[in-house]
Amino acid sequence: MRRLDQLLTNLGYCSRREARAWLKAGRVTVRGAPATDPGQKVLPADIRIDGEPPDHPDNLLLMLHKPTGLVCSHDEREGPNVYSLLPPRWRQRYPAVTSIGRLDKDTSGLLLLTDQSPLVHRLTSPKHKVPKIYRTLVDRNLPPGLAALFASGTLMLPGEKDACAPATLDVLSEREAEITLTEGRYHQIRRMFASQGCEVVELHRTRFGALELGNLAAGQWRELPLDYFA
Protein backbone atom coordinates (compact mmCIF):
# COMPACT_ATOMS: atom_id res chain seq x y z
CA MET A 1 0.00 0.00 0.00
CA ARG A 2 1.10 3.56 -0.67
CA ARG A 3 0.24 7.02 0.63
CA LEU A 4 -2.46 8.50 -1.55
CA ASP A 5 -0.59 11.75 -2.23
CA GLN A 6 2.59 9.84 -3.05
CA LEU A 7 0.72 7.58 -5.45
CA LEU A 8 -0.77 10.55 -7.28
CA THR A 9 2.69 12.09 -7.57
CA ASN A 10 4.41 8.89 -8.70
CA LEU A 11 1.84 8.40 -11.45
CA GLY A 12 2.27 11.95 -12.73
CA TYR A 13 -1.11 13.41 -11.78
CA CYS A 14 -0.01 16.21 -9.46
CA SER A 15 2.55 17.17 -6.85
CA ARG A 16 2.11 16.09 -3.24
CA ARG A 17 1.31 19.70 -2.38
CA GLU A 18 -1.36 19.83 -5.10
CA ALA A 19 -2.89 16.53 -3.93
CA ARG A 20 -4.77 18.30 -1.10
CA ALA A 21 -6.53 20.52 -3.63
CA TRP A 22 -7.42 17.49 -5.76
CA LEU A 23 -8.98 15.80 -2.73
CA LYS A 24 -10.81 18.96 -1.66
CA ALA A 25 -12.28 19.22 -5.16
CA GLY A 26 -13.57 15.65 -4.90
CA ARG A 27 -11.47 14.38 -7.79
CA VAL A 28 -10.28 11.27 -5.94
CA THR A 29 -12.32 8.47 -4.39
CA VAL A 30 -11.28 5.43 -2.39
CA ARG A 31 -13.59 2.43 -2.68
CA GLY A 32 -16.32 4.75 -3.89
CA ALA A 33 -16.06 7.33 -1.11
CA PRO A 34 -14.49 10.79 -1.51
CA ALA A 35 -10.88 10.79 -0.30
CA THR A 36 -10.09 13.35 2.37
CA ASP A 37 -6.72 12.30 3.81
CA PRO A 38 -3.69 12.66 1.51
CA GLY A 39 -1.71 10.43 3.88
CA GLN A 40 -4.19 7.56 3.68
CA LYS A 41 -2.61 4.24 2.70
CA VAL A 42 -4.33 2.85 -0.38
CA LEU A 43 -4.14 0.15 -3.01
CA PRO A 44 -4.15 1.50 -6.58
CA ALA A 45 -7.05 -0.81 -7.44
CA ASP A 46 -9.21 0.90 -4.80
CA ILE A 47 -8.97 4.45 -6.09
CA ARG A 48 -10.54 6.41 -8.91
CA ILE A 49 -9.24 9.71 -10.24
CA ASP A 50 -11.86 11.83 -11.99
CA GLY A 51 -13.89 8.62 -12.11
CA GLU A 52 -11.18 6.61 -13.85
CA PRO A 53 -8.79 3.91 -12.58
CA PRO A 54 -5.17 5.04 -12.11
CA ASP A 55 -3.13 5.27 -15.30
CA HIS A 56 -0.63 2.37 -15.32
CA PRO A 57 -0.32 2.06 -11.54
CA ASP A 58 2.55 -0.42 -11.73
CA ASN A 59 5.26 0.42 -14.26
CA LEU A 60 5.77 1.22 -17.93
CA LEU A 61 7.81 -0.66 -20.53
CA LEU A 62 7.65 0.68 -24.06
CA MET A 63 9.25 0.00 -27.42
CA LEU A 64 9.63 3.22 -29.39
CA HIS A 65 10.64 3.72 -33.01
CA LYS A 66 12.95 6.66 -32.44
CA PRO A 67 13.13 9.07 -35.38
CA THR A 68 16.26 11.05 -36.11
CA GLY A 69 16.43 14.58 -34.72
CA LEU A 70 15.52 13.66 -31.15
CA VAL A 71 17.86 13.11 -28.21
CA CYS A 72 17.49 10.63 -25.34
CA SER A 73 18.19 13.23 -22.66
CA HIS A 74 15.76 14.86 -20.22
CA ASP A 75 17.85 18.03 -20.39
CA GLU A 76 15.85 20.43 -22.56
CA ARG A 77 19.03 22.37 -23.34
CA GLU A 78 20.08 19.45 -25.58
CA GLY A 79 17.08 19.95 -27.85
CA PRO A 80 13.85 18.06 -28.63
CA ASN A 81 13.78 14.66 -26.94
CA VAL A 82 12.11 11.29 -27.34
CA TYR A 83 9.97 11.82 -24.23
CA SER A 84 8.00 14.48 -26.07
CA LEU A 85 6.39 11.62 -28.02
CA LEU A 86 4.75 10.22 -24.86
CA PRO A 87 1.49 11.29 -23.17
CA PRO A 88 2.08 14.32 -20.89
CA ARG A 89 1.22 12.43 -17.70
CA TRP A 90 3.82 9.77 -18.41
CA ARG A 91 6.43 12.51 -18.65
CA GLN A 92 5.61 13.54 -15.06
CA ARG A 93 5.96 10.10 -13.48
CA TYR A 94 8.42 9.41 -10.68
CA PRO A 95 10.70 7.56 -11.06
CA ALA A 96 10.96 9.18 -14.48
CA VAL A 97 10.48 7.24 -17.69
CA THR A 98 13.94 6.92 -19.20
CA SER A 99 15.63 5.14 -22.08
CA ILE A 100 17.44 1.84 -21.70
CA GLY A 101 20.70 2.89 -23.27
CA ARG A 102 20.75 5.70 -25.79
CA LEU A 103 20.59 6.35 -29.50
CA ASP A 104 22.23 9.57 -30.60
CA LYS A 105 20.35 12.37 -32.33
CA ASP A 106 21.19 11.12 -35.83
CA THR A 107 20.38 7.45 -35.14
CA SER A 108 16.90 5.98 -35.58
CA GLY A 109 15.25 2.73 -34.64
CA LEU A 110 14.34 0.57 -31.68
CA LEU A 111 14.55 2.28 -28.29
CA LEU A 112 13.23 0.91 -25.01
CA LEU A 113 11.70 3.23 -22.41
CA THR A 114 10.80 2.36 -18.84
CA ASP A 115 10.44 3.67 -15.29
CA GLN A 116 11.93 0.44 -13.89
CA SER A 117 15.42 1.44 -12.72
CA PRO A 118 16.60 -2.15 -12.03
CA LEU A 119 15.68 -3.13 -15.60
CA VAL A 120 17.65 -0.19 -17.02
CA HIS A 121 20.70 -1.28 -15.05
CA ARG A 122 20.37 -4.94 -15.99
CA LEU A 123 19.92 -4.42 -19.72
CA THR A 124 22.72 -1.86 -20.01
CA SER A 125 25.23 -3.76 -17.88
CA PRO A 126 28.16 -5.12 -19.94
CA LYS A 127 27.86 -8.36 -17.95
CA HIS A 128 24.65 -9.36 -19.70
CA LYS A 129 25.94 -8.83 -23.27
CA VAL A 130 22.52 -8.16 -24.77
CA PRO A 131 22.93 -8.26 -28.59
CA LYS A 132 21.77 -5.21 -30.50
CA ILE A 133 21.52 -5.14 -34.29
CA TYR A 134 21.96 -2.03 -36.45
CA ARG A 135 21.80 -1.30 -40.17
CA THR A 136 24.41 1.16 -41.34
CA LEU A 137 25.18 3.06 -44.52
CA VAL A 138 28.65 4.55 -44.99
CA ASP A 139 30.05 7.16 -47.36
CA ARG A 140 32.35 4.85 -49.34
CA ASN A 141 32.82 1.21 -50.21
CA LEU A 142 33.46 -0.99 -47.20
CA PRO A 143 37.14 -1.99 -47.03
CA PRO A 144 37.99 -5.68 -47.37
CA GLY A 145 38.64 -7.58 -44.16
CA LEU A 146 36.32 -5.37 -42.11
CA ALA A 147 34.13 -8.24 -40.89
CA ALA A 148 37.16 -10.19 -39.71
CA LEU A 149 38.58 -7.13 -37.92
CA PHE A 150 35.32 -6.37 -36.11
CA ALA A 151 34.95 -10.03 -35.11
CA SER A 152 38.52 -10.31 -33.82
CA GLY A 153 38.02 -8.43 -30.57
CA THR A 154 41.27 -6.54 -31.20
CA LEU A 155 39.98 -3.24 -32.61
CA MET A 156 41.17 -0.33 -30.46
CA LEU A 157 39.38 3.00 -30.62
CA PRO A 158 41.13 6.31 -29.93
CA GLY A 159 41.00 7.21 -26.26
CA GLU A 160 39.96 3.70 -25.17
CA LYS A 161 42.01 1.42 -22.92
CA ASP A 162 40.31 -1.82 -23.95
CA ALA A 163 39.65 -3.31 -27.37
CA CYS A 164 36.10 -3.51 -28.64
CA ALA A 165 34.30 -6.76 -27.90
CA PRO A 166 33.87 -9.02 -30.95
CA ALA A 167 31.10 -7.73 -33.23
CA THR A 168 29.41 -9.44 -36.16
CA LEU A 169 29.35 -7.61 -39.50
CA ASP A 170 27.16 -8.83 -42.34
CA VAL A 171 27.82 -6.95 -45.58
CA LEU A 172 24.60 -6.14 -47.45
CA SER A 173 26.05 -4.12 -50.35
CA GLU A 174 29.19 -2.15 -51.16
CA ARG A 175 28.29 0.54 -48.63
CA GLU A 176 25.68 -1.10 -46.43
CA ALA A 177 26.07 -3.55 -43.59
CA GLU A 178 24.33 -5.01 -40.59
CA ILE A 179 26.32 -5.00 -37.36
CA THR A 180 25.62 -6.80 -34.09
CA LEU A 181 27.09 -5.44 -30.85
CA THR A 182 26.99 -6.74 -27.30
CA GLU A 183 28.32 -3.53 -25.73
CA GLY A 184 27.40 0.12 -26.03
CA ARG A 185 30.29 2.55 -25.90
CA TYR A 186 29.88 6.20 -26.79
CA HIS A 187 29.14 6.50 -30.54
CA GLN A 188 30.72 3.07 -30.87
CA ILE A 189 29.58 2.07 -34.35
CA ARG A 190 30.41 5.45 -35.85
CA ARG A 191 33.87 5.32 -34.26
CA MET A 192 34.49 1.73 -35.35
CA PHE A 193 33.82 2.57 -38.99
CA ALA A 194 35.67 5.91 -38.73
CA SER A 195 38.77 4.04 -37.53
CA GLN A 196 38.80 2.34 -40.93
CA GLY A 197 38.20 5.48 -42.99
CA CYS A 198 34.41 5.24 -43.34
CA GLU A 199 31.89 7.81 -42.20
CA VAL A 200 28.50 6.51 -41.13
CA VAL A 201 25.78 8.50 -42.89
CA GLU A 202 22.78 6.45 -41.72
CA LEU A 203 22.40 4.29 -38.62
CA HIS A 204 19.24 2.43 -37.62
CA ARG A 205 18.70 -0.10 -34.82
CA THR A 206 16.40 -2.95 -35.80
CA ARG A 207 16.71 -5.30 -32.83
CA PHE A 208 17.37 -5.34 -29.09
CA GLY A 209 17.91 -8.86 -27.75
CA ALA A 210 15.06 -10.97 -29.12
CA LEU A 211 12.86 -7.89 -29.65
CA GLU A 212 12.47 -6.68 -33.25
CA LEU A 213 11.25 -3.26 -34.34
CA GLY A 214 9.19 -4.73 -37.16
CA ASN A 215 6.83 -2.34 -38.95
CA LEU A 216 6.33 0.09 -36.06
CA ALA A 217 6.22 3.54 -37.65
CA ALA A 218 8.76 6.25 -36.80
CA GLY A 219 7.64 8.26 -33.78
CA GLN A 220 5.25 5.55 -32.62
CA TRP A 221 5.50 3.33 -29.56
CA ARG A 222 3.80 0.25 -28.19
CA GLU A 223 3.60 -1.21 -24.73
CA LEU A 224 5.44 -4.39 -23.77
CA PRO A 225 4.55 -6.78 -20.95
CA LEU A 226 6.35 -5.70 -17.78
CA ASP A 227 7.93 -9.15 -17.52
CA TYR A 228 9.11 -9.23 -21.15
CA PHE A 229 12.78 -9.39 -20.10
CA ALA A 230 12.20 -11.59 -17.04
C-alpha positions, 0 to 999 in steps of 0.5 A: 500500500502507498500514501495516496498523495505519493501515489498521485505524484508517482503516477504523474497526476499532481505534486504532493502539495497539489494533492490536497486541492485534488482531494478537496475538489472531490477528484479522488475516491477510495472504494467509492467514497471521496478521499479526504486524507492525503496520507491515507494508505491505499491500493491502486485498485481501490482508487478512482481519479476523476472517475477513472482507474489510475493510469498504469499504476505499476510500471511502464515498458515501451518500445519506441521507433525513435526518429532522427532529430531527437535526443534521449536526454531529459535536459531540454538544453540538448534539444527536442527529446524522445519523451515528447512523443509520450502522453504528458502524464507519463512525462511527469511520473516518478521515477521518471520514464527513461531510455534503456541505453541511448541512441544519438540524435542522428540514429533511428530505430528501436529504443526501449523506455521504462520507469523500472530502474533495475531493468535499465541497469540490468539491460545496459550492464556489460555483464549481460551482453545483450545483442543489438543489431543495427543497419548502417550506410557509410560514405564509401565502399566498405574496405575488405577484411572489415568483418574479420577485424570487427569479429577479432576483438582486437579493434582499439578505438582512440581514447579507449584502454580496452579493445572492442568486444567481438562484433558481427558484420554482415555486408549487405552491399558495397556501402551497407552492412548489418552490425551486431554489438553486445556492448554500447560505448559512446558513438561506438559504431560510428567510431568503429567505422571511422577508424577504418576510414568510413563515415556513417551516414545512416544508422538504424537499430532494428533489434534489441535482444530478441525484440524486433522493431518490425513495422512500427512507424517512426515516432510511434510506440507500443507497450510491452509486458512488464515481464518481457525481459524476465 
